[in-house]
Amino acid sequence: MAQQDGQDHLTTTTEQGRFCVARCSCGWRGPARRARSQARTDAAAHAGQAASAESEPL
């Protein structure tokens, strides 16, 4: 899924049975985690990496 420049990466977590998965509006999907806190950490790390990549000059 393509995303236009300047848009925020909106992350969420989704329950899948005993696992929790982080997802982003850009189409990124994190690994399935048993701990919700780790899925939230994955989402925060993705959003931080995306923000720093967008601020780097081409």
C-alpha positions as CSV (number, residue, x, y, z in Angstrom):
1,M,0.0,0.0,0.0
2,A,1.6,3.3,-1.1
3,Q,1.5,6.3,1.1
4,Q,1.9,10.0,0.1
5,D,4.7,12.0,1.5
6,G,4.0,14.0,4.6
7,Q,1.3,11.7,6.0
8,D,1.6,10.3,9.5
9,H,2.1,6.6,10.1
10,L,-1.0,5.7,12.2
11,T,-0.3,2.5,14.1
12,T,-2.7,0.2,15.9
13,T,-2.6,-3.2,17.6
14,T,-4.9,-6.1,16.8
15,E,-5.7,-9.2,18.7
16,Q,-5.3,-12.5,16.9
17,G,-6.1,-15.3,19.2
18,R,-3.4,-15.4,21.9
19,F,-1.2,-13.0,19.9
20,C,-1.2,-9.2,19.3
21,V,0.0,-7.7,16.0
22,A,1.1,-4.1,15.4
23,R,-0.1,-2.6,12.1
24,C,0.4,0.7,10.3
25,S,-1.6,2.8,7.9
26,C,1.3,2.5,5.4
27,G,0.8,-1.3,5.2
28,W,3.6,-2.4,7.6
29,R,2.8,-5.3,9.9
30,G,4.9,-6.3,12.9
31,P,5.5,-9.8,14.1
32,A,2.9,-11.6,16.2
33,R,3.6,-11.1,19.9
34,R,2.2,-12.7,23.0
35,A,2.8,-9.5,25.0
36,R,0.7,-6.5,24.0
37,S,3.4,-4.2,25.4
38,Q,5.9,-5.7,22.9
39,A,3.5,-5.2,20.0
40,R,3.0,-1.5,21.1
41,T,6.8,-1.2,21.3
42,D,7.1,-2.6,17.7
43,A,4.5,0.0,16.6
44,A,6.3,2.9,18.3
45,A,9.7,1.8,16.8
46,H,8.2,1.6,13.3
47,A,6.6,5.1,13.7
48,G,9.9,6.5,14.9
49,Q,11.9,5.0,12.1
50,A,9.4,6.2,9.5
51,A,9.5,9.7,10.9
52,S,13.3,9.8,10.8
53,A,13.4,8.4,7.3
54,E,11.0,11.1,6.1
55,S,13.0,13.9,7.6
56,E,16.3,12.8,5.9
57,P,17.1,14.7,2.7
58,L,17.1,12.8,-0.6
